[in-house]
Amino acid sequence: MRRVLLALVAFSALFLGAVIVVVGQTKVPADAIANAVTRSPDMLAQAWKLPAARTFGLTVSYQSNPSKCGPASVANVFRSLGEDETTETAVLEGTGKCWTGLCIMGLTLDELAGVAKQHTDRKVTVIRDISSEEFREHLRHSNDPDRRYIINFTREKIFGAGAGHFSPIGGYLEGADMVLVLDVNENYRPWLVERERLFLAMDTFDGDKKRGLLLIQ
C-alpha cells in the first residue's frame, strides 16, 4: 500500500511539473503580437478568398489548452477537407497521445503526422530541411484546395518570445509575398506575415530535428 501511495505521489508531482512546463510557457504581450504581424482588414479579406482558405469558412476552432496546438490544427484541416474527425478529442482518439488532457512537452512534427495518419486515408507527408525557395514553392501549392499544410514554427522568431507552435496555412498572397497563418491560439487569431520571416521561424530545431511542414492531401 505504501508503495502505491508513493507511486501516486510521484506521478502527481510529475504531472504537476508537466502542467507548469506546458501552461507556464512565455506569454507574448498583446502589443507585441499586434506589432509583429499584419492584420489589415483588407489584406485578411483578400487572403480569406484564396481557394484553400475559403474551405475553412472564415472560422478557426481554437485549441483547448496551450499544449494542443497540433491536434487543433489537424482538426481544423480535417474540417476543411470534409473529414469526420473535426475536434481535438476525435483526432487524438486511439493514438495514445495526450491522454492526460495535456500534450506534455507538446507533440513533435513526426508525432503529429502519426496522429493525422490514424484518422484519414489521405496522404500525410512530413516536409523538413528545405530551402527558402522550396518553401516558396510549397506556399504556391498551399492555394490548391486539394492540399493542406500545417506549419511547425517557433514564435520567438516572429514575436520575440514564445515557444514552438503548430497552425494551418490558409494560403499565400504571392504578389505581396505574405502567408496567411490560421493561428489556432485564440490570443493570436489568423494573421499574415512575410514569407521569409515565417521560413526563418520554421527553419529551426525542435530537439535534434528541424521543424517543418505537414502536408495532407
Backbone bond lengths (Angstrom), bond angles and torsions (degrees), N, CA, C in turn:
res aa  C-N    CA-C-N  psi(-1)  N-CA   C-N-CA  omega(-1)  CA-C   N-CA-C  phi
1 M - - - 1.467 - - 1.534 110.63 -
2 R 1.340 115.00 -42.23 1.462 119.27 -179.56 1.525 110.47 -62.21
3 R 1.355 116.18 -38.74 1.453 119.49 179.16 1.527 111.66 -64.53
4 V 1.326 115.46 -39.12 1.464 120.17 178.86 1.523 110.45 -62.88
5 L 1.342 115.53 -44.46 1.459 119.94 179.42 1.531 111.43 -62.97
6 L 1.342 115.54 -42.43 1.457 119.42 178.74 1.531 111.14 -63.05
7 A 1.339 115.13 -39.15 1.465 119.07 178.64 1.516 111.03 -64.77
8 L 1.342 115.73 -40.62 1.461 120.15 179.35 1.529 110.73 -64.86
9 V 1.325 116.22 -40.77 1.460 120.62 178.66 1.527 109.98 -63.73
10 A 1.332 115.82 -44.09 1.467 119.82 -179.43 1.524 110.86 -63.21
11 F 1.351 115.48 -42.74 1.463 118.49 179.57 1.525 110.93 -64.95
12 S 1.340 116.04 -41.22 1.463 119.63 179.98 1.517 110.89 -61.79
13 A 1.337 116.51 -41.23 1.464 120.33 178.86 1.519 110.96 -64.82
14 L 1.341 116.05 -41.79 1.460 120.23 178.91 1.518 110.65 -64.02
15 F 1.348 116.01 -43.92 1.462 120.13 -178.89 1.526 110.85 -64.62
16 L 1.342 116.23 -43.15 1.455 119.79 178.96 1.520 110.47 -62.61
17 G 1.320 117.05 -40.03 1.458 120.33 177.55 1.510 111.67 -62.52
18 A 1.342 115.75 -39.73 1.463 119.71 179.04 1.515 110.79 -65.76
19 V 1.324 116.58 -39.40 1.465 120.68 177.95 1.522 109.80 -60.52
20 I 1.325 116.03 -44.04 1.464 120.43 -179.70 1.525 109.99 -62.44
21 V 1.343 116.92 -42.71 1.458 120.60 -179.39 1.520 110.82 -63.56
22 V 1.360 116.11 -44.95 1.457 120.03 -175.77 1.510 111.92 -73.83
23 V 1.331 116.29 -50.75 1.455 120.39 -174.88 1.515 111.74 -77.58
24 G 1.323 116.58 -26.31 1.453 120.12 -176.44 1.514 114.75 -87.92
25 Q 1.339 116.85 22.24 1.452 119.30 177.99 1.528 110.48 -63.40
26 T 1.328 114.98 154.51 1.456 120.62 -179.05 1.520 110.64 -56.65
27 K 1.314 116.73 125.87 1.458 121.16 179.67 1.522 109.47 -90.26
28 V 1.322 115.16 131.69 1.453 120.48 179.51 1.522 108.67 -87.26
29 P 1.334 118.38 126.00 1.468 120.68 -179.51 1.526 111.56 -59.60
30 A 1.336 115.73 149.42 1.465 121.29 -177.54 1.521 111.96 -58.97
31 D 1.337 117.33 -38.33 1.467 118.58 -178.98 1.520 111.39 -69.80
32 A 1.337 117.13 -31.69 1.465 120.22 177.06 1.521 110.60 -67.19
33 I 1.326 116.16 -37.60 1.465 120.52 176.96 1.520 109.42 -63.94
34 A 1.325 116.11 -48.91 1.464 120.95 -176.34 1.520 112.34 -62.75
35 N 1.326 117.05 -36.00 1.462 120.94 -175.46 1.529 113.54 -85.99
36 A 1.337 117.27 -15.71 1.462 120.19 -172.99 1.528 113.12 -88.23
37 V 1.335 116.85 -25.52 1.461 120.53 -175.41 1.524 110.01 -131.62
38 T 1.318 115.98 173.80 1.459 121.68 -177.54 1.520 110.74 -102.55
39 R 1.325 115.23 128.54 1.471 120.92 173.12 1.530 109.74 -128.39
40 S 1.298 117.16 33.77 1.452 120.88 176.67 1.525 109.34 -56.86
41 P 1.335 118.36 123.65 1.469 120.51 -178.90 1.519 112.95 -53.42
42 D 1.330 117.27 -40.29 1.464 120.69 -179.08 1.524 111.30 -65.75
43 M 1.342 116.22 -43.66 1.465 119.51 -178.72 1.523 111.36 -70.71
44 L 1.331 116.60 -38.84 1.465 119.11 177.41 1.526 110.54 -64.33
45 A 1.321 116.68 -41.30 1.471 120.16 178.74 1.527 110.21 -61.00
46 Q 1.331 115.73 -40.41 1.458 120.58 178.54 1.533 110.35 -65.00
47 A 1.332 116.51 -42.98 1.465 121.13 -178.43 1.521 111.88 -66.18
48 W 1.332 116.97 -39.06 1.460 120.50 -179.65 1.529 111.99 -65.58
49 K 1.328 117.62 -15.69 1.468 121.12 178.80 1.523 112.67 -87.23
50 L 1.326 117.23 -5.74 1.458 120.21 177.22 1.537 109.78 -62.36
51 P 1.334 117.77 148.62 1.473 121.00 -171.22 1.526 115.06 -53.47
52 A 1.328 118.16 -47.76 1.465 119.74 -179.67 1.523 111.02 -73.43
53 A 1.333 117.07 -38.94 1.464 120.57 -179.09 1.525 111.32 -59.00
54 R 1.330 116.78 -37.68 1.466 120.29 -178.00 1.520 112.24 -60.13
55 T 1.335 117.08 -28.87 1.464 119.99 -177.02 1.525 112.51 -69.18
56 F 1.338 117.07 -15.61 1.465 120.67 177.30 1.524 111.61 -83.14
57 G 1.326 117.64 -8.81 1.452 121.50 175.10 1.509 114.78 66.71
58 L 1.333 117.46 32.05 1.468 122.24 178.29 1.522 113.18 62.46
59 T 1.326 117.25 17.88 1.467 120.04 -178.38 1.531 110.62 -133.07
60 V 1.326 114.41 151.03 1.458 122.28 173.91 1.519 107.57 -129.98
61 S 1.336 116.51 131.28 1.463 120.98 173.01 1.523 107.50 -86.86
62 Y 1.332 116.20 116.30 1.458 119.80 -170.96 1.527 112.31 -81.85
63 Q 1.320 116.27 153.22 1.460 122.67 -178.86 1.523 110.53 -63.28
64 S 1.330 115.65 146.66 1.464 120.47 -175.54 1.519 112.72 -80.91
65 N 1.325 118.00 -23.84 1.465 121.43 174.92 1.523 108.24 -153.13
66 P 1.345 118.01 166.19 1.476 120.44 -172.28 1.516 115.38 -60.39
67 S 1.331 118.44 -15.47 1.467 120.05 -176.25 1.522 113.49 -92.86
68 K 1.325 117.91 -8.91 1.470 119.81 -169.73 1.522 114.30 -106.50
69 C 1.326 117.02 29.86 1.468 118.94 178.65 1.525 111.51 -63.36
70 G 1.331 117.44 -35.50 1.458 120.29 179.72 1.513 112.91 -64.91
71 P 1.339 118.47 -57.09 1.461 119.75 177.34 1.528 113.00 -58.69
72 A 1.333 117.94 -37.04 1.470 120.60 178.25 1.523 110.23 -64.50
73 S 1.320 117.76 -38.16 1.465 121.43 178.54 1.521 110.76 -64.39
74 V 1.331 116.49 -45.28 1.468 120.05 178.09 1.524 110.55 -62.25
75 A 1.329 117.01 -42.55 1.462 120.65 179.91 1.523 111.26 -60.51
76 N 1.321 117.45 -42.49 1.465 121.07 178.59 1.526 111.41 -65.10
77 V 1.320 116.61 -42.15 1.459 120.53 178.77 1.531 110.25 -64.50
78 F 1.327 116.98 -44.46 1.466 119.84 178.05 1.526 111.35 -59.70
79 R 1.325 116.64 -41.16 1.471 120.18 178.34 1.523 110.20 -60.28
80 S 1.328 116.57 -43.36 1.464 120.58 -178.53 1.526 112.15 -66.82
81 L 1.333 116.37 -24.86 1.462 121.48 -179.23 1.530 112.92 -94.38
82 G 1.326 116.78 -2.72 1.457 120.45 -179.56 1.513 114.65 79.77
83 E 1.338 117.10 19.14 1.463 120.99 176.06 1.535 109.82 -74.47
84 D 1.325 115.97 165.10 1.469 120.74 -176.44 1.534 112.58 -79.20
85 E 1.337 117.61 -37.66 1.464 121.43 -174.82 1.530 109.46 -85.37
86 T 1.320 117.02 100.10 1.467 120.17 -173.60 1.525 112.63 -123.00
87 T 1.328 117.22 21.13 1.458 121.73 174.58 1.524 108.99 -130.02
88 E 1.335 116.39 159.39 1.463 120.38 176.42 1.525 110.63 -55.35
89 T 1.332 116.55 -46.01 1.461 121.40 -177.85 1.513 111.13 -59.32
90 A 1.325 116.16 -43.53 1.461 120.24 -177.71 1.524 112.01 -66.33
91 V 1.337 117.30 -42.04 1.466 118.37 -177.23 1.532 111.86 -74.47
92 L 1.326 117.38 -19.83 1.466 120.43 178.31 1.527 112.79 -90.65
93 E 1.314 117.06 -15.72 1.463 120.90 -175.66 1.526 111.15 -58.90
94 G 1.328 115.14 128.68 1.451 120.67 176.73 1.515 115.47 78.93
95 T 1.338 117.82 1.51 1.468 120.28 -177.58 1.523 112.64 -91.64
96 G 1.335 117.19 -18.72 1.462 120.53 -175.71 1.517 113.19 77.78
97 K 1.333 117.05 4.43 1.457 121.46 -179.16 1.532 110.23 -97.85
98 C 1.329 114.74 144.45 1.479 121.95 171.57 1.523 111.73 59.13
99 W 1.322 117.69 32.33 1.471 121.19 -174.74 1.525 112.70 -68.57
100 T 1.321 117.69 -17.54 1.467 120.53 177.81 1.535 111.85 -80.79
101 G 1.321 116.27 -7.78 1.463 120.75 -172.84 1.510 111.53 101.45
102 L 1.345 115.47 -13.18 1.460 121.81 175.86 1.523 108.96 -123.15
103 C 1.308 116.65 145.14 1.464 121.10 170.02 1.524 105.52 -89.87
104 I 1.332 115.92 86.59 1.455 121.19 -171.14 1.520 110.60 -58.45
105 M 1.330 115.60 124.02 1.462 123.85 -174.48 1.523 112.58 67.58
106 G 1.314 117.10 7.63 1.456 121.48 179.86 1.518 112.29 77.43
107 L 1.333 116.93 174.29 1.457 122.37 176.24 1.531 109.31 -102.72
108 T 1.307 115.91 147.58 1.456 120.26 172.93 1.529 109.17 -81.66
109 L 1.309 116.16 169.50 1.464 120.83 177.52 1.525 110.68 -60.18
110 D 1.322 117.47 -41.97 1.465 120.95 179.60 1.522 111.54 -67.28
111 E 1.332 116.87 -38.65 1.459 119.72 178.10 1.522 111.12 -65.08
112 L 1.326 116.66 -39.89 1.460 119.54 179.61 1.530 110.28 -66.84
113 A 1.319 117.18 -36.65 1.462 120.16 175.50 1.522 110.67 -60.08
114 G 1.333 116.73 -41.82 1.457 120.90 177.89 1.517 112.43 -62.70
115 V 1.333 116.24 -39.62 1.467 120.76 176.92 1.522 110.22 -62.12
116 A 1.321 116.70 -47.33 1.472 120.67 -178.21 1.521 111.22 -63.13
117 K 1.322 117.82 -40.91 1.460 121.46 -176.88 1.517 112.80 -62.91
118 Q 1.323 117.50 -28.53 1.460 120.48 -177.88 1.520 112.91 -72.76
119 H 1.339 117.54 -13.54 1.461 119.10 -173.75 1.524 113.32 -127.60
120 T 1.317 117.61 21.05 1.462 119.50 176.49 1.518 109.63 -153.79
121 D 1.319 115.61 150.86 1.463 121.02 173.10 1.527 111.09 -91.45
122 R 1.322 116.55 -2.20 1.455 120.58 179.31 1.529 110.46 -73.10
123 K 1.302 115.11 160.29 1.460 120.49 178.22 1.526 109.74 -76.63
124 V 1.317 116.50 129.79 1.465 122.93 179.57 1.528 107.88 -118.30
125 T 1.326 116.84 121.60 1.466 121.21 -174.05 1.528 110.72 -127.47
126 V 1.320 116.41 132.19 1.457 122.02 172.77 1.532 108.18 -88.61
127 I 1.330 116.04 129.68 1.465 121.84 179.85 1.523 108.44 -122.70
128 R 1.318 116.49 119.44 1.466 120.39 178.57 1.525 109.26 -147.84
129 D 1.324 115.26 172.68 1.473 121.32 179.93 1.527 111.16 57.62
130 I 1.332 116.19 46.41 1.456 120.48 178.55 1.524 110.29 -110.00
131 S 1.326 115.55 159.82 1.455 120.97 178.80 1.522 110.73 -83.69
132 S 1.309 115.80 170.39 1.460 120.97 177.60 1.522 110.99 -60.63
133 E 1.330 117.32 -39.76 1.460 120.44 179.92 1.529 111.50 -69.72
134 E 1.316 116.62 -36.81 1.475 119.77 176.08 1.525 109.97 -65.99
135 F 1.316 116.76 -36.44 1.459 121.12 175.94 1.531 110.05 -62.03
136 R 1.322 116.58 -43.47 1.462 120.46 178.29 1.537 110.87 -59.03
137 E 1.325 116.32 -41.16 1.465 119.59 -179.30 1.532 111.08 -65.02
138 H 1.323 116.93 -40.27 1.464 119.86 176.25 1.533 110.45 -63.48
139 L 1.319 116.80 -38.01 1.461 119.57 179.11 1.520 111.26 -64.20
140 R 1.318 116.94 -37.14 1.465 119.30 174.96 1.530 110.22 -59.65
141 H 1.326 116.14 -40.68 1.467 120.45 178.81 1.527 112.03 -71.51
142 S 1.338 116.79 -19.58 1.473 119.08 -178.95 1.521 112.19 -65.84
143 N 1.323 117.71 -14.47 1.461 120.95 176.59 1.529 112.20 -85.35
144 D 1.322 116.82 -2.75 1.462 121.81 176.55 1.532 108.31 -76.10
145 P 1.344 118.94 121.36 1.467 120.13 -177.41 1.521 114.40 -65.84
146 D 1.329 117.78 -8.93 1.465 120.80 177.93 1.530 112.77 -96.77
147 R 1.319 116.62 2.00 1.469 120.86 -179.17 1.526 109.50 -126.09
148 R 1.334 115.67 143.77 1.461 120.65 175.00 1.520 108.96 -132.32
149 Y 1.309 115.07 139.67 1.464 121.40 177.08 1.529 109.50 -119.52
150 I 1.320 115.47 137.60 1.468 122.87 168.26 1.517 106.18 -114.45
151 I 1.320 116.43 129.46 1.467 119.81 -179.10 1.522 110.82 -104.32
152 N 1.319 114.98 138.62 1.461 123.31 174.91 1.538 106.92 -108.57
153 F 1.314 116.64 117.12 1.464 120.78 -175.35 1.518 109.71 -143.70
154 T 1.333 116.49 169.79 1.457 120.05 173.75 1.523 109.50 -103.74
155 R 1.314 116.28 131.33 1.464 120.59 -179.79 1.535 111.95 -64.47
156 E 1.307 116.71 -28.14 1.466 120.34 -174.66 1.527 112.29 -56.76
157 K 1.336 116.65 -35.76 1.463 120.75 -177.79 1.530 112.94 -72.36
158 I 1.326 116.49 -18.99 1.458 120.08 -179.19 1.523 111.80 -106.80
159 F 1.334 116.59 -44.06 1.456 120.87 -173.44 1.529 114.08 -104.21
160 G 1.315 116.91 -4.60 1.456 120.10 178.53 1.510 114.03 86.46
161 A 1.325 117.16 -5.35 1.464 122.73 178.09 1.517 107.28 -162.26
162 G 1.320 115.44 166.88 1.456 119.73 179.87 1.517 111.24 107.76
163 A 1.334 115.17 171.83 1.465 121.32 -174.19 1.523 110.25 -118.48
164 G 1.344 115.38 -162.86 1.456 121.00 -179.81 1.520 111.79 -65.26
165 H 1.328 115.48 151.23 1.459 120.18 -174.21 1.526 109.69 -154.58
166 F 1.334 115.50 154.50 1.455 122.94 172.23 1.521 109.24 -119.60
167 S 1.324 116.86 144.62 1.462 122.11 169.78 1.532 108.86 -160.85
168 P 1.333 117.86 151.52 1.469 119.74 175.63 1.526 111.04 -70.60
169 I 1.322 115.30 149.72 1.459 121.79 169.63 1.530 107.56 -91.68
170 G 1.333 115.82 125.81 1.461 119.54 -179.28 1.512 112.73 -84.12
171 G 1.331 117.04 -26.41 1.455 120.61 -179.68 1.513 111.92 158.87
172 Y 1.331 114.99 -177.11 1.459 122.24 -173.18 1.521 109.87 -132.45
173 L 1.327 115.67 120.04 1.464 121.61 172.45 1.517 107.09 -87.81
174 E 1.327 116.02 90.99 1.463 119.98 -170.21 1.526 112.11 -63.77
175 G 1.337 117.47 -38.40 1.450 119.94 -178.94 1.518 113.08 -60.64
176 A 1.327 115.96 -35.83 1.465 121.51 178.95 1.525 111.68 -94.72
177 D 1.336 117.26 -7.70 1.468 123.20 -177.19 1.529 110.97 57.11
178 M 1.338 115.26 42.90 1.467 121.91 -178.24 1.526 109.80 -121.65
179 V 1.335 115.03 143.98 1.463 122.21 -178.50 1.525 109.48 -110.02
180 L 1.343 115.99 135.75 1.456 120.81 174.63 1.519 108.69 -90.25
181 V 1.326 116.48 115.69 1.464 122.26 177.51 1.522 107.92 -105.43
182 L 1.324 116.04 119.71 1.470 121.44 -179.32 1.523 108.31 -88.51
183 D 1.317 115.43 75.60 1.466 121.32 -173.04 1.522 110.26 -60.73
184 V 1.338 116.02 127.93 1.464 120.86 -177.55 1.520 112.49 -86.99
185 N 1.328 116.98 0.52 1.469 121.00 173.83 1.524 108.14 -92.13
186 E 1.324 116.57 122.74 1.469 120.74 -174.40 1.521 112.35 -64.64
187 N 1.323 117.68 -23.68 1.467 119.96 177.91 1.529 112.31 -69.96
188 Y 1.315 116.81 -20.44 1.467 121.66 -177.65 1.526 111.60 -104.29
189 R 1.335 116.02 -45.01 1.468 121.67 -177.12 1.533 111.13 59.80
190 P 1.338 119.58 171.54 1.469 120.41 -177.25 1.526 113.01 -59.75
191 W 1.341 114.89 143.39 1.457 120.88 -179.61 1.517 110.53 -148.63
192 L 1.319 114.66 164.07 1.460 122.57 176.62 1.521 109.64 -112.57
193 V 1.327 115.75 144.12 1.460 120.02 -179.60 1.527 108.79 -147.29
194 E 1.318 115.87 153.26 1.454 120.54 177.53 1.531 110.18 -61.79
195 R 1.311 114.68 140.10 1.468 120.66 -176.44 1.527 112.38 -54.30
196 E 1.326 117.80 -46.92 1.451 119.97 -175.36 1.524 112.13 -65.98
197 R 1.317 117.66 -35.89 1.471 120.12 177.80 1.524 110.42 -65.46
198 L 1.324 116.57 -39.94 1.463 119.20 178.77 1.525 110.26 -68.50
199 F 1.323 116.31 -38.08 1.467 119.34 176.93 1.527 111.03 -59.88
200 L 1.323 117.36 -45.95 1.459 120.81 -179.08 1.530 111.49 -64.24
201 A 1.332 117.30 -31.91 1.467 120.88 177.41 1.523 111.13 -73.11
202 M 1.317 116.25 -29.62 1.470 121.02 177.47 1.527 111.48 -81.00
203 D 1.311 117.20 -36.00 1.464 123.18 -174.42 1.525 110.92 -79.57
204 T 1.324 114.79 55.86 1.455 122.94 -177.25 1.527 108.62 -133.70
205 F 1.311 116.11 168.82 1.459 119.95 -176.57 1.524 111.85 -96.32
206 D 1.330 114.49 140.25 1.459 123.02 167.53 1.526 105.11 -117.49
207 G 1.316 116.57 99.05 1.457 119.45 -170.72 1.519 109.44 71.85
208 D 1.340 116.28 -126.78 1.466 119.57 -177.75 1.522 112.61 -101.95
209 K 1.342 117.59 9.39 1.463 121.23 179.87 1.512 110.58 -125.35
210 K 1.316 115.12 151.15 1.462 120.08 176.91 1.533 110.48 -70.60
211 R 1.324 115.09 148.51 1.455 119.37 166.65 1.521 107.82 -71.38
212 G 1.334 116.89 176.73 1.452 118.60 -176.97 1.516 112.28 179.79
213 L 1.319 114.59 -146.74 1.460 122.03 -176.74 1.517 110.43 -119.15
214 L 1.329 114.77 150.06 1.462 121.52 170.22 1.522 106.35 -114.19
215 L 1.315 116.72 120.17 1.459 122.49 -179.33 1.520 109.62 -104.68
216 I 1.320 116.86 126.06 1.462 122.67 177.16 1.523 106.98 -121.36
217 Q 1.343 115.73 123.07 1.465 119.34 -177.39 1.528 111.45 -147.95
